Amino acid sequence: MAFETILTETRGPVGLITLNRPKALNALSKQLVTELAAALDAFETDDAIGCIVITGSERAFAAGADIKEMKDKTFVEAFLQNFIGPNDWERVTHTRKPVIAAVAGYALGGGCELAMMCDFILAGDNARFGQPEITIGTIPGSGGTQRLTRFVGKSKAMEMCLTGRQMDAAEAERAGLVSRIIPVADLVEEAVKVATQIANLSRPVVLMAKEAVNRAYETTLAEGVKFERRLFHSSFALEDQKEGMNAFAEKRPPNFKHR
Ligand SMILES: CCC/C=C/C(=O)SCCNC(=O)CCNC(=O)[C@H](O)C(C)(C)COP(=O)([O-])OP(=O)([O-])OC[C@H]1O[C@@H](n2cnc3c(N)ncnc32)[C@H](O)[C@@H]1OP(=O)([O-])[O-]
C-alpha cells in the first residue's frame, strides 16, 4: 500500500512503521491515523511478521493530535463523528502481535497516548512524555488520563494532566512508563533487535503471554492468575512447548514452528 504520512518496511520478521510528517512533528492527523491502522492491519495479517515496531523521528515520536485540523470542530461534529473513536485511534490496542513503541523526542498528547497503547515503550535518551492538552483548553481524549495513571500512579499522572509538565526519559524510566532507555542513535536498531528476538519465539506462546499480561489491567488478581494458569496449561498442547523444553534438556537452541 502507498502511504503518505507513514513509512513501512519489513526487517526480517519485524514490521517497522515510521510516522512521517516531519514538518508537523508527526502530529496525528486523520490521514496518519487511518494509514497507521491500515499498516497495522497489513502486518497483523502477514504470517511472515511476528512483531511490530512503531517509531517516529529523532525529534518527535508524535507531538499529539493535529491541533490545526481539530481546532474548529464543534461538539456536535466531534460527537456524531465519534472523533478519536476506537476503530482507527485505538487500532493498536486490538493488535494481537506485540507492538513496541520506539520513542525519541516528543511524545505529547495523542503521541504519548499512542505510545502507551503499544505493548511496551523503549525510550531514546532524548524522549519527552507529556499530556499538554490542558494548556490548549481540552483534556486527553485517547486514554491519557487512564493509561498514564495506571503506568505512573495518581500523583504524577494528575500533576502531568493538570499542568502539562513533561517527563524526560530518566523520569519516565524511574516511574515505570518506559521499559528502558537507549541512546537515541541506536534506538530503532535496538527496537528491531528486540522485536526480532520476540518474533523468533513461538508465536502462539508470545500471543498468550501478551494476552495474559494485558488481563492484569482488566480483572482481579485471582481471576487474572486463573486466566494465566489456563493459558499456561494450554501451552502444553503446542508442539513448540515440547520443542522448547526438549531443546533445553538436550542443550541445543529450540526450533519453533509456531504451532
Ligand atoms: C488523541 C486524543 C486527543 C489528543 C489531543 C492532543 O494530542 S492535543 C495536542 C497535544 N500536543 C501539544 O499541545 C503539543 C503541541 N506542540 C508544541 O507544543 C511544540 O510544537 C513542541 C513543544 C512539541 C515543539 O516546539 P518547537 O518550537 O520545537 O517546534 P514548533 O512548535 O515550531 O513545531 C514545528 C511545527 O510542527 C507543528 N506542530 C507541532 N505540534 C503540532 C500539533 N500537535 N498539531 C499540529 N501541528 C503541530 C507546529 O505548528 C510547527 O508547524 P509550523 O508552524 O512550522 O507550520
The ligand as an SDF file (V2000), in Angstrom:
LIG
                    3D

 55 57  0  0  0  0  0  0  0  0999 V2000
   -5.8490   11.8060   20.5070 C   0  0  0  0  0  0  0  0  0  0  0  0
   -6.7340   12.2560   21.5700 C   0  0  0  0  0  0  0  0  0  0  0  0
   -6.7260   13.7110   21.9310 C   0  0  0  0  0  0  0  0  0  0  0  0
   -5.4210   14.2680   21.8070 C   0  0  0  0  0  0  0  0  0  0  0  0
   -5.2390   15.5930   21.8780 C   0  0  0  0  0  0  0  0  0  0  0  0
   -3.9280   16.1470   21.6260 C   0  0  0  0  0  0  0  0  0  0  0  0
   -2.9790   15.4490   21.3570 O   0  0  0  0  0  0  0  0  0  0  0  0
   -3.8310   17.8120   21.6630 S   0  0  0  0  0  0  0  0  0  0  0  0
   -2.1520   18.1800   21.1990 C   0  0  0  0  0  0  0  0  0  0  0  0
   -1.2030   17.9680   22.3090 C   0  0  0  0  0  0  0  0  0  0  0  0
    0.0900   18.4100   21.8980 N   0  0  0  0  0  0  0  0  0  0  0  0
    0.5450   19.6730   22.1170 C   0  0  0  0  0  0  0  0  0  0  0  0
   -0.1380   20.5190   22.6640 O   0  0  0  0  0  0  0  0  0  0  0  0
    1.9550   19.9580   21.6660 C   0  0  0  0  0  0  0  0  0  0  0  0
    1.9480   20.9930   20.5600 C   0  0  0  0  0  0  0  0  0  0  0  0
    3.2880   21.2780   20.0930 N   0  0  0  0  0  0  0  0  0  0  0  0
    4.1820   22.0180   20.8130 C   0  0  0  0  0  0  0  0  0  0  0  0
    3.9270   22.4500   21.9150 O   0  0  0  0  0  0  0  0  0  0  0  0
    5.5200   22.3170   20.1730 C   0  0  0  0  0  0  0  0  0  0  0  0
    5.3910   22.0690   18.7840 O   0  0  0  0  0  0  0  0  0  0  0  0
    6.6930   21.4740   20.7020 C   0  0  0  0  0  0  0  0  0  0  0  0
    6.9890   21.8870   22.1550 C   0  0  0  0  0  0  0  0  0  0  0  0
    6.3740   19.9790   20.6470 C   0  0  0  0  0  0  0  0  0  0  0  0
    7.9410   21.7030   19.8220 C   0  0  0  0  0  0  0  0  0  0  0  0
    8.2220   23.0750   19.7270 O   0  0  0  0  0  0  0  0  0  0  0  0
    9.2570   23.6060   18.6430 P   0  0  0  0  0  0  0  0  0  0  0  0
    9.3810   25.0630   18.8640 O   0  0  0  0  0  0  0  0  0  0  0  0
   10.4940   22.7490   18.6780 O   0  0  0  0  0  0  0  0  0  0  0  0
    8.5580   23.3000   17.2290 O   0  0  0  0  0  0  0  0  0  0  0  0
    7.3040   24.0620   16.5990 P   0  0  0  0  0  0  0  0  0  0  0  0
    6.2670   24.3950   17.6340 O   0  0  0  0  0  0  0  0  0  0  0  0
    7.7710   25.1600   15.7250 O   0  0  0  0  0  0  0  0  0  0  0  0
    6.6820   22.8790   15.6980 O   0  0  0  0  0  0  0  0  0  0  0  0
    7.1070   22.6000   14.4000 C   0  0  0  0  0  0  0  0  0  0  0  0
    5.8980   22.5370   13.5110 C   0  0  0  0  0  0  0  0  0  0  0  0
    5.0650   21.4460   13.9510 O   0  0  0  0  0  0  0  0  0  0  0  0
    3.7530   21.9230   14.1900 C   0  0  0  0  0  0  0  0  0  0  0  0
    3.1220   21.1610   15.2610 N   0  0  0  0  0  0  0  0  0  0  0  0
    3.6830   20.7350   16.4040 C   0  0  0  0  0  0  0  0  0  0  0  0
    2.7930   20.0530   17.1340 N   0  0  0  0  0  0  0  0  0  0  0  0
    1.6360   20.0590   16.4260 C   0  0  0  0  0  0  0  0  0  0  0  0
    0.3620   19.5150   16.6680 C   0  0  0  0  0  0  0  0  0  0  0  0
    0.0740   18.7830   17.7600 N   0  0  0  0  0  0  0  0  0  0  0  0
   -0.5940   19.7050   15.7510 N   0  0  0  0  0  0  0  0  0  0  0  0
   -0.3460   20.3900   14.6380 C   0  0  0  0  0  0  0  0  0  0  0  0
    0.8670   20.9070   14.3530 N   0  0  0  0  0  0  0  0  0  0  0  0
    1.8350   20.7550   15.2460 C   0  0  0  0  0  0  0  0  0  0  0  0
    3.9380   23.3820   14.5670 C   0  0  0  0  0  0  0  0  0  0  0  0
    2.7420   24.0970   14.3900 O   0  0  0  0  0  0  0  0  0  0  0  0
    5.0190   23.7760   13.6030 C   0  0  0  0  0  0  0  0  0  0  0  0
    4.4480   23.9910   12.3240 O   0  0  0  0  0  0  0  0  0  0  0  0
    4.7260   25.3750   11.5030 P   0  0  0  0  0  0  0  0  0  0  0  0
    4.3860   26.4830   12.4230 O   0  0  0  0  0  0  0  0  0  0  0  0
    6.1860   25.3080   11.1970 O   0  0  0  0  0  0  0  0  0  0  0  0
    3.8510   25.2330   10.2960 O   0  0  0  0  0  0  0  0  0  0  0  0
  1  2  1  0
  2  3  1  0
  3  4  1  0
  4  5  2  0
  5  6  1  0
  6  7  2  0
  6  8  1  0
  8  9  1  0
  9 10  1  0
 10 11  1  0
 11 12  1  0
 12 13  2  0
 12 14  1  0
 14 15  1  0
 15 16  1  0
 16 17  1  0
 17 18  2  0
 17 19  1  0
 19 20  1  0
 19 21  1  0
 21 22  1  0
 21 23  1  0
 21 24  1  0
 24 25  1  0
 25 26  1  0
 26 27  2  0
 26 28  1  0
 26 29  1  0
 29 30  1  0
 30 31  2  0
 30 32  1  0
 30 33  1  0
 33 34  1  0
 34 35  1  0
 35 36  1  0
 35 50  1  0
 36 37  1  0
 37 38  1  0
 37 48  1  0
 38 39  1  0
 38 47  1  0
 39 40  2  0
 40 41  1  0
 41 42  1  0
 41 47  2  0
 42 43  1  0
 42 44  2  0
 44 45  1  0
 45 46  2  0
 46 47  1  0
 48 49  1  0
 48 50  1  0
 50 51  1  0
 51 52  1  0
 52 53  2  0
 52 54  1  0
 52 55  1  0
M  CHG  4  28  -1  32  -1  54  -1  55  -1
M  END
$$$$
